[in-house]
Amino acid sequence: MSTTVYSGPVFDMVRRQFNDVADHLSVPKDERDRLLYPKRAITVSCPIHRDDGRVELFQGYRDQRRAEPGLRRPLTLAKWPRLQSR
């Protein structure tokens, strides 16, 4: 198997949809690759032995996106007094 996580018809479709949305939101072109590709990706292959003797190979993917500064801060109600009255 010589394919990568970032090739094939599914990723090509995702890339086209991402670019359509990025155009609509006016995301600068030099920032799009940073948003489209993860910081880190893990690919695993798991062979499953079937009862009839066949071996099927299943693949799984896990990626880690970049967390920009400020995105991990907890939501505090002090910053949004309107939410405190609810």
C-alpha positions as CSV (number, residue, x, y, z in Angstrom):
1,M,0.0,0.0,0.0
2,S,1.7,3.2,-1.2
3,T,-0.9,5.8,-0.5
4,T,-0.6,8.4,2.2
5,V,-3.1,10.0,4.5
6,Y,-3.1,13.1,2.3
7,S,-3.8,11.5,-1.1
8,G,-6.8,9.9,-2.7
9,P,-10.3,11.0,-3.7
10,V,-11.6,11.7,-0.1
11,F,-8.8,14.0,0.8
12,D,-9.1,15.8,-2.6
13,M,-12.8,16.4,-1.9
14,V,-12.0,17.7,1.6
15,R,-9.3,20.0,0.1
16,R,-11.8,21.4,-2.5
17,Q,-14.5,22.0,0.2
18,F,-11.9,23.6,2.5
19,N,-10.7,26.0,-0.2
20,D,-14.3,26.9,-1.1
21,V,-15.0,27.8,2.5
22,A,-11.7,29.5,3.0
23,D,-12.4,31.7,-0.1
24,H,-15.8,32.6,1.4
25,L,-14.2,33.5,4.7
26,S,-11.2,35.4,3.0
27,V,-8.6,33.2,4.7
28,P,-5.2,34.2,3.3
29,K,-3.7,31.7,0.9
30,D,-0.4,31.5,2.9
31,E,-2.3,30.3,6.0
32,R,-4.4,27.6,4.4
33,D,-1.8,24.8,4.4
34,R,-1.3,25.3,8.2
35,L,-5.0,24.9,8.7
36,L,-5.5,22.0,6.2
37,Y,-2.7,19.8,7.4
38,P,-2.4,18.6,11.0
39,K,0.6,19.2,13.2
40,R,1.0,15.4,13.8
41,A,-0.8,12.4,12.4
42,I,-0.7,8.7,13.4
43,T,-1.7,6.0,11.0
44,V,-2.3,2.4,12.3
45,S,-2.9,-0.8,10.4
46,C,-4.8,-3.6,12.1
47,P,-4.9,-7.0,10.4
48,I,-8.0,-9.0,11.2
49,H,-8.0,-12.8,10.7
50,R,-11.5,-13.9,9.5
51,D,-13.1,-17.2,10.2
52,D,-12.8,-18.3,6.6
53,G,-9.0,-17.8,6.7
54,R,-8.8,-14.4,5.0
55,V,-6.9,-11.6,6.5
56,E,-8.4,-8.1,6.1
57,L,-6.4,-5.0,6.8
58,F,-8.1,-2.0,8.4
59,Q,-6.5,1.4,8.7
60,G,-7.2,4.1,11.3
61,Y,-6.0,7.7,11.5
62,R,-5.6,10.1,14.4
63,D,-4.4,13.7,13.9
64,Q,-3.5,16.5,16.3
65,R,-4.4,20.0,15.1
66,R,-2.5,23.1,16.2
67,A,-4.0,24.9,19.2
68,E,-3.6,28.6,18.8
69,P,-2.8,30.7,21.9
70,G,-6.0,31.5,23.7
71,L,-8.1,28.6,22.4
72,R,-7.4,26.4,25.4
73,R,-8.4,29.0,28.0
74,P,-11.4,28.0,30.1
75,L,-14.6,29.9,29.6
76,T,-15.1,32.3,32.6
77,L,-18.4,33.9,33.2
78,A,-16.7,37.1,34.4
79,K,-15.9,37.9,30.8
80,W,-19.5,37.5,29.8
81,P,-21.8,39.0,32.4
82,R,-24.8,38.5,30.2
83,L,-24.5,34.7,30.7
84,Q,-24.4,35.1,34.5
85,S,-28.0,36.2,34.6
86,R,-29.3,33.0,33.0
